[in-house]
Amino acid sequence: MFITTAKCEGIGECIKACPTDAIRLIDGKAFSCITCGACADACPNKAIQQNKYGGFVIDRAKCNLCGICEYTCPVNSIKIEDNIVKGICARCGLCEEACPVNARIDAFDLIEERQLKFLEALDFAVKIPKRRKPLKKEVKRTNVITDPEKCTKCRRCQYYCPTGAIIVDLEEGFCSECRVCEDVCPVGAIKDTTIDPEKCTLCLKCMEECPNNAIYTDDFTVQIRKPEKELEGVIVSCLNCGLCTSVCETGALKMVDGKIRYDPSLCEECEEKPCLDVCPVGTLRLGPDGRLKGYCVSCGKCVESCDIYEARSFQEVKWDGTVSEDCISCGTCAEVCPKDAITLKKGSIEVDFDKCILCEKCGIHCPTDAIPKTTMRKKSIKDGFTLIDDRLCIKCGLCIETCPEDAITKTPENIMVVDEDKCVYCGACNNICPAKAILSEREFSLSK
């Protein structure tokens, strides 16, 4: 919620800026909706919903103007004017920006206990939903991380991973200098990607085992096809986040001392395999034998095998919810979070670390890379659409203010329109619209 401090001089700029008329002057001080959620809880049509900012918005297509929200509001903020419900804070933050004396602050955490005690003291029949403060200040996990500066994507770690938890996307047919051929050659005929024809017995073990299919035969000699330029690729490995274990219905996947363990005998009882759908990096999959592959057991074989480049190492990954200034409040992170751990703030986010498991799905989908991640996997918005229903629009202009691409404008007829050539389908307008007048969809695809 946004509150007014003692600095308030009653100028009223916040009132002018508020798109939902949720602020008014009382004894010369600005007072506003406290986003307690009583209105949403009481609405018989479920027309009032909490948005990704933690504020509340009205679906005018569902609202029948019954007035129960107005009657229920413990601070008399809600009113019905011109057949529109007003006075409910969407937590857009415009009031804070508009205040010339910095008297408006987003301070729910500062006064949470006072707010709840105040509402409880009113003894309303409607139950006021309480907000829980997360106990943890950060989230962390331990797993094997790839250093992109050192990694050559040679596929050596992928070859030696016993569970297939590492996937390297690399152009095949050329030597990547993984040195697996040296390891498997029974007579020591290969060194530094060069084959000694005097030692080679033409057993073809190297050709069978080459991870990149770069070894071939030519007139009873074994050859290695070398690339003409440096090979480029992406390496993705299991994050050990445990998201798969949290949805496993049979107990075949579970976390033991912070490490994933798998029992295929239990997995056979499950037909749906929900674990495959939730894997944030896409390494979890079914093998030819019908058993799961792609989960890290923290054996360290990849670290051991990467002995020349030292690009793989066990690390403790931490996140305190910090995002970069590139955040555009698009809401993608809150939308894709499988644990509902993210709430939007203007230009930032708020993370419930009691829920967050650091699966990095938010960072993988973030269109501006504002959220840190350790994986090289990345999804981008491929396509979508944005539609503004003029019948529901209350002409507040908040979508115009929020759009990072300046893709929304107002016509002389006072109608909001979307420029499809500029729109990137980020969803920022949809998330902040206080009237739920904007419909948007987007399709993600893996970045190349």
Disulfide bonds with the S-S distance in Angstrom:
none
